[in-house]
Amino acid sequence: MHKESDLVVLLTDRTAKRPGHPDRVHLHRGDVGTVAYVYDSGELYEVEFVNAAGETVAVETLRADEIRAVDLRTAMIHVTDLAA
């Protein structure tokens, strides 16, 4: 089970609403987010995804099987450019 503030990695591609924007952002398998809230004893997680400047680009409620923990010792960081 993940805890609030844990880093997690997205396991599938998806589109998400950008807070404060009418358009959507494409999240990709492997994108890293932070658990903001744990629902239903760990069955659902609210995960915040940020850009390199630390600005929120998406907040998604995800099932436990849609994310996994990030092991910082073995993770390789990858850059994805967001559409303007």
Contacts in CASP RR format, 6 or more apart in sequence:
PFRMAT RR
TARGET T0000
AUTHOR 0000-0000-0000
METHOD contacts of the structure
MODEL  1
MHKESDLVVLLTDRTAKRPGHPDRVHLHRGDVGTVAYVYDSGELYEVEFV
NAAGETVAVETLRADEIRAVDLRTAMIHVTDLAA
1 38 0 8 1.000
1 41 0 8 1.000
1 42 0 8 1.000
1 64 0 8 1.000
2 8 0 8 1.000
2 35 0 8 1.000
2 38 0 8 1.000
2 42 0 8 1.000
2 45 0 8 1.000
2 64 0 8 1.000
2 67 0 8 1.000
2 69 0 8 1.000
3 35 0 8 1.000
3 38 0 8 1.000
4 35 0 8 1.000
4 36 0 8 1.000
4 37 0 8 1.000
4 38 0 8 1.000
5 34 0 8 1.000
5 35 0 8 1.000
6 34 0 8 1.000
6 35 0 8 1.000
6 69 0 8 1.000
6 70 0 8 1.000
7 32 0 8 1.000
7 33 0 8 1.000
7 34 0 8 1.000
7 35 0 8 1.000
7 69 0 8 1.000
7 70 0 8 1.000
7 72 0 8 1.000
8 32 0 8 1.000
8 33 0 8 1.000
8 34 0 8 1.000
8 35 0 8 1.000
8 45 0 8 1.000
8 47 0 8 1.000
8 67 0 8 1.000
8 68 0 8 1.000
8 69 0 8 1.000
8 70 0 8 1.000
9 30 0 8 1.000
9 31 0 8 1.000
9 32 0 8 1.000
9 33 0 8 1.000
9 67 0 8 1.000
9 68 0 8 1.000
9 69 0 8 1.000
9 70 0 8 1.000
9 75 0 8 1.000
10 27 0 8 1.000
10 28 0 8 1.000
10 29 0 8 1.000
10 30 0 8 1.000
10 31 0 8 1.000
10 32 0 8 1.000
10 33 0 8 1.000
10 47 0 8 1.000
10 49 0 8 1.000
10 62 0 8 1.000
10 66 0 8 1.000
10 67 0 8 1.000
11 29 0 8 1.000
11 30 0 8 1.000
11 65 0 8 1.000
11 66 0 8 1.000
11 67 0 8 1.000
11 68 0 8 1.000
12 29 0 8 1.000
12 66 0 8 1.000
13 26 0 8 1.000
13 27 0 8 1.000
13 28 0 8 1.000
13 29 0 8 1.000
14 26 0 8 1.000
14 27 0 8 1.000
14 60 0 8 1.000
15 24 0 8 1.000
15 25 0 8 1.000
15 26 0 8 1.000
15 27 0 8 1.000
16 24 0 8 1.000
16 25 0 8 1.000
16 27 0 8 1.000
16 49 0 8 1.000
16 58 0 8 1.000
16 59 0 8 1.000
16 60 0 8 1.000
17 24 0 8 1.000
17 25 0 8 1.000
17 58 0 8 1.000
18 24 0 8 1.000
18 25 0 8 1.000
18 57 0 8 1.000
18 58 0 8 1.000
19 56 0 8 1.000
19 58 0 8 1.000
19 59 0 8 1.000
23 83 0 8 1.000
25 49 0 8 1.000
25 57 0 8 1.000
25 58 0 8 1.000
25 82 0 8 1.000
25 83 0 8 1.000
26 83 0 8 1.000
27 49 0 8 1.000
27 58 0 8 1.000
27 60 0 8 1.000
28 80 0 8 1.000
30 78 0 8 1.000
31 49 0 8 1.000
31 80 0 8 1.000
32 49 0 8 1.000
32 70 0 8 1.000
32 75 0 8 1.000
32 77 0 8 1.000
33 47 0 8 1.000
33 48 0 8 1.000
33 49 0 8 1.000
33 50 0 8 1.000
34 47 0 8 1.000
34 48 0 8 1.000
34 50 0 8 1.000
35 45 0 8 1.000
35 46 0 8 1.000
35 47 0 8 1.000
36 46 0 8 1.000
36 47 0 8 1.000
36 48 0 8 1.000
36 59 0 8 1.000
37 45 0 8 1.000
37 46 0 8 1.000
38 44 0 8 1.000
38 45 0 8 1.000
38 46 0 8 1.000
39 45 0 8 1.000
39 46 0 8 1.000
39 61 0 8 1.000
42 64 0 8 1.000
43 63 0 8 1.000
43 64 0 8 1.000
44 61 0 8 1.000
44 62 0 8 1.000
44 63 0 8 1.000
44 64 0 8 1.000
45 61 0 8 1.000
45 62 0 8 1.000
45 63 0 8 1.000
45 64 0 8 1.000
45 67 0 8 1.000
46 59 0 8 1.000
46 60 0 8 1.000
46 61 0 8 1.000
46 62 0 8 1.000
47 59 0 8 1.000
47 60 0 8 1.000
47 61 0 8 1.000
47 62 0 8 1.000
47 67 0 8 1.000
48 56 0 8 1.000
48 58 0 8 1.000
48 59 0 8 1.000
49 56 0 8 1.000
49 57 0 8 1.000
49 58 0 8 1.000
49 59 0 8 1.000
49 60 0 8 1.000
50 56 0 8 1.000
50 57 0 8 1.000
51 57 0 8 1.000
51 82 0 8 1.000
52 79 0 8 1.000
57 82 0 8 1.000
END
